[in-house]
Amino acid sequence: MADPNVYCVLLARREDVSRDEFLRAWLGEHRKLIGELPGLADVQLLPVADPASGGPDGVGLLYFRSGAPACICGTPTPSQDQCQPTPKSKHLPPASRR
């Protein structure tokens, strides 16, 4: 893969979600949704072995082919018209803001 675009995402679960629930959702249903992103070449989902309280529970590395639309799940970009959230993305829980 030549010159991929790489996105690094830190994920922290909501306080009302157990670690097991988080991992089951992230490595299960969410992994399937990630696979639908346009231009995705590879993905690595790396759970944090012993997360600190309030720290990240996982790190996601998403590799996109060069020239692929530069967007993730509807994030506004210059090529926004090429990337819209899938209907399934409405089922994702709100992102944690710390």
C-alpha positions in Angstrom: 0.0 0.0 0.0 1.7 3.2 -1.1 1.4 6.4 1.0 -1.9 5.6 2.8 -3.8 8.2 4.8 -3.8 7.0 8.4 -6.2 8.1 11.0 -5.6 7.4 14.7 -8.7 7.4 16.9 -8.6 7.2 20.7 -11.8 5.7 22.2 -13.1 6.1 25.7 -16.3 4.4 26.9 -19.1 6.2 28.6 -19.2 5.8 32.3 -22.5 3.8 32.1 -20.9 1.2 29.7 -18.8 -1.7 31.2 -15.5 -2.6 29.6 -16.9 -5.9 28.4 -19.9 -4.1 26.7 -17.5 -1.6 25.1 -15.2 -4.3 23.7 -18.1 -6.4 22.5 -19.7 -3.4 20.6 -16.4 -2.0 19.3 -14.8 -5.2 18.2 -18.2 -6.6 16.9 -20.8 -4.3 15.3 -18.7 -1.2 15.1 -15.9 -3.2 13.4 -18.4 -4.2 10.7 -19.4 -0.6 10.2 -15.8 0.6 10.0 -15.4 -2.0 7.2 -18.0 -0.1 5.1 -16.0 3.2 5.1 -15.1 4.2 1.5 -11.5 3.7 0.6 -10.6 1.8 3.7 -7.5 -0.4 3.0 -6.8 -1.8 6.5 -7.8 -1.3 10.1 -6.2 -2.2 13.5 -8.4 -2.1 16.6 -6.1 -2.1 19.7 -7.8 -2.4 23.1 -5.8 -0.9 25.9 -4.6 -3.7 28.2 -5.2 -1.9 31.5 -7.0 1.4 30.9 -6.6 4.1 33.5 -9.7 5.7 34.9 -10.9 8.3 32.4 -8.3 7.3 29.9 -8.7 5.7 26.5 -10.1 2.1 26.3 -8.8 1.5 22.8 -6.9 2.9 19.8 -8.1 2.5 16.3 -5.8 2.9 13.3 -7.6 3.3 10.0 -5.6 3.1 6.8 -7.2 4.6 3.6 -5.9 4.2 0.1 -4.3 7.3 -1.3 -6.8 9.4 -3.2 -9.7 8.0 -1.2 -12.2 10.5 0.2 -10.8 12.1 3.3 -13.7 11.6 5.7 -14.7 9.4 8.6 -18.4 8.8 9.4 -19.6 12.1 8.0 -16.9 14.4 9.4 -17.0 17.5 7.2 -14.2 17.6 4.7 -13.6 19.3 1.3 -15.0 16.1 -0.3 -18.0 15.9 2.0 -20.3 15.2 -0.9 -18.5 11.8 -1.4 -18.9 10.7 2.2 -22.1 10.5 4.1 -22.8 8.5 7.2 -24.4 5.2 6.6 -28.0 4.7 8.0 -26.4 2.4 10.6 -24.2 5.1 12.0 -27.2 6.6 13.8 -27.0 3.6 16.1 -23.5 4.5 17.4 -23.4 5.9 20.9 -22.4 9.6 21.2 -18.7 10.2 21.3 -17.1 10.7 24.7 -16.1 14.3 25.3 -13.5 14.8 28.0 
